[in-house]
Amino acid sequence: MRAAVLVALHAVAACDDAGIDPITRITAPRVLAITTEPSALALDGELALTVLTVDPAGPRRGLDVVRMRACAPWKLIADPARDCAGDDALPLASDAAAGRVVTSAAELAAAFPAPPGVPAPPDPWRAALAAGLTLQVPIIAEVTVDGQTLVARRDVDVVEPTVQRHNPRVAEIRFDGIPTRTLRAGQRYALTATVERASLDPDPAADPPGALETVVCHVFSPTGELSEPELAIADPGAPVPETSPGSYTAGPPGTTWLFVVATDATGGLSATSVPLTIE
């Protein structure tokens, strides 16, 4: 699967006497996703970006300082501090009231007209797509949490205005087949996620053509135990596409969260935060 790229670049696994916590366990602030709307940037369009930062208490909305910058689409980004800086970076203005960053293809193309030393055609981005080249804009997010900086990256596809893409939308999180939000402490549940079929795009690699793309749901939680970090849609063409089951064993009584990041085969990504009550 060609999943949307989201890489947490600064994360430390928490350790205790039992060893290292699994990657699914949220023990400290973590950036789980950079979401975009729409899922790809059209040559004549805009892009709205938001960052999902969570901690054991839930989503951290409006609590942190968030900075984003776009990187030159033709430069390899191995170290964001080194490779996405100076002329190779464009700081993006944040709409603090809306909790998001908005940019446009026109703004990015003006900042990154062509690689250094390469003669630029009148419209280099359109020329690149017309030549069949893949064009992606890396986005770097830096989130300052209690004096610590968390860094994440998302690569956003640039597409022709006629290309329509969607983010996969999680419809329900089910425990033993039921979308309940109240669980019993210590009980093990079959965990699945359903996805809105209308949010799935045709899979460009499908043979025969026309089949819908697959989706993988990445699951995280501060408490309880998850048997699988990823749940995949078994049949995207089903009337209600649902993942194969994993399991979730509820932790101690109290309130907690389940976080689900869904990625698809055409660069789409969405994030869902589900509050749970454990009795």
N, C-alpha and C positions, 0 to 999 in steps of 0.2 A: 504493500500500500504506500502511495505517495502522500504521506500525511503532512499537514501544515507543520512548519518548523517552529518549535517553541523550546528553547533551551534555557534552563535555569543555570546561570553561570557562576552564581555564588550561593552555595548551599552547604550546610554542615550537618551531617547525620548526628542525631543525638545518641549518646552512649550511656548505658547504665550497667549494673552488675550482670545483666543478661546478655550484654553485647550491643550490637548496633540495631537500632529500630529499623523496621522495613521502610522502603521508600514510600509506601502508602500512608505511613503514620505522620500526622501533623503534630509536631512537638514544639514548634517555634514558628515565627513569621516566615512565610514562604510565598513567592510569586508563582501562582499556578498557571496563569494564562495571560496573554495579551490578545484580546479579542478585537476584531475589526468588523465594521459594517459599512459596505458589503464585504464579502469574504475576499474579493480581489479588487484591485484598483483599475478602473477603466481609464483609458487614455484621456477622456474628457470629463472624468468624474472626481468625486471627493471620497475621502476615507475617514471614518471616525474610529478612534482607537481607545480602548479602556484596558486597565490592568486589574486583574483579580488577585489581590493579596489576601491571604488568610492566616489565621493563627488558631490555636486550640479553642478560642472563644467564638470563632466564626469569621465571616468576611470582615475585613478592616476597611470600612467605607469612610473616606474623608479623614482618616487618622494619620496619613503618612504624606511625605513630600514625594511627588512623582515627577520625574523628568524623562522626556523622550527625545530621541534624535533619530533621524533617518541617515542611512549610510549610502555611499556611492554604490550603485547596483553592479558595477563591474569589478569591485575590489574584494579580494578574499578577506573575510573578517575572522581572523583567528583570535585576536585579542582586541575587544572593543575599545579599550582605552588607547591602544596604539593605532589600530587600523580604521577606526571610525572617529576621526578627530580632524580638526583644521578644515581644509577645503573638502575633505572626504566625508564631512558630517554636516547635517542641517538640524539645528535645534528646532523642536516643534513647540509652538505656543499651546499652552494648556487652557482649557475652559474649566476653571476651578468649580464654577457653579454647577456645570453639567457633569463634572467628574470625568471628562474625556479630552482627547486631543483630536483636532480635525486638521487634515492636510489635503492637498489635491495633487493630481498628476501634473498640473501646470506649475505648481510651486516646486515640486520635486524635479521636474525636467529642467526648470530654470536653474536650480542649484547644481544639477549634475548633467550638463548638456552632452558631454562625451568624455571618454577616457583621455587623460593627458597625452598630448602628442599625436592624437588621432584627429584628422580633419572631420569636423562635424557636419553632417548634412543639415538641411534646414529644420528637419524634425527628427532628431536621432532616435528617439524612443519609438516613434511610429515606424521608422525605417528598420529598426532592429526586429520588431514584431513581424513586419512584412517579409523580412528575410528568414523567418522561421526560428528566430532565436528566442530562448527563454529569458525573460526579464523579470527579476525579483528585486525588491527593495528591502534590505534588512532594516528592521526597526529595533533599536536598543532602548529598553526601559530601565531606569535606575530608581529604586524605591528606598527612601531613607526611613528606617524603622528603629526608633529608640537609639539613634546614633550609628546604626549599622546600615550599610548600603547593600541591597539585594539587586542583582542585575539579571535581566532576562532578555531574550531575543526572539523575534518573530520575523520570518521572511514572507513578504507579501507579494503575490503574483501581480504583474501588470498585464492587462488584457485589452483587446480591442473593444470598443464600445458595444459591439454587437454580441459579445460573449456574456452570457448570463450565468452567474454562479451564486450558490446559496451556502450559508452556514448550516451544518446539521443541527436540528433543534431537538433536544431531549424532551419528550412528551411526559413520560412518567418514570419514576424509580419505583420498582416493585419488590416487595418482600414476600416470598411465598406466593407470588402472583397477585398481590394486593398492593395498591398504592397507599399504604398506611404510613403514618408518621409517628406512631406509638408502638414501641417494641418492648419485649420483656428482657430484663437483664439476664445475661448468660445464655440466651436462646440463640440457636443457629438458624439463619434464614437463607433460603435461596434468593440471591440478589440478581435482578435483571433490570435493564433499562430499555424503554421503547423510544423510538425516534419518529418524528413526523415524516411520513413518506413524501409529502410535498416539498420537504427541505432537501431531498436528495437529488443530485444531478446525475445525468448519464455518465457512466464510467468511460473515460476516453480510451482505456486499455482493454475494454471488454471485447470478447470474441464469443459469440457474434455481437455486433454493435447494438446499442440500445439498452443494455442492462444497466441497472442503477448501481452507483458506487457503494462500496462498503464503508462502514463507520466503526471506529474503535472508541470505546468509552474508557477513560483512565479514571480510576476511583481512588479517593483519598478520604481519611477520617482521623480525627484526633483520638478517638477511643474505639474499643472493640477490635475485632480481627477480621481482615479481609483475606480471602483465600487467593484471589487473583487481582493483580494490579490493573489488568486490562480485560474488558469484556467486548467481544466483537459481535456485530450484527450477523446473524446466521443467514438470513434471507432478505436482502434489501427490497426484493420485489413483493414481499408479503403485504397484505392490506395494512397490517400494523407491524412494521419491522421491530423485532425484539432481539436483544443480545442472547447469546448462550449464557446459561446461569453460572455465576460464581457463588460465593457464600459470604455472609456477614454475620459474625457472632457479636451480639450486642454486649457492650461493656457494662459498667456499674450504673445504678440509677442516677438520673440527672438529665440535663439537656446537652445535646451534642449536635454535630453536623456531619453530613456526607457531602463531599465535593466531587463533581463529575465534569471532566473535560472531554468533550467529544471532538474527534478529528475525522476528516473524510479524505477521499482519494483525490480531490481537486483543490486542496489548499484551504478548505473551510475548517473553522474551529468555533466551538461555543463552550461556555462554562456555566454550570448550574450548581447552586448551593441549596442543600436540602436540610432544614432543621429537623431534628429528631428528639423525641422524648423517650427516655428509657425508664421503665417502671420496674 
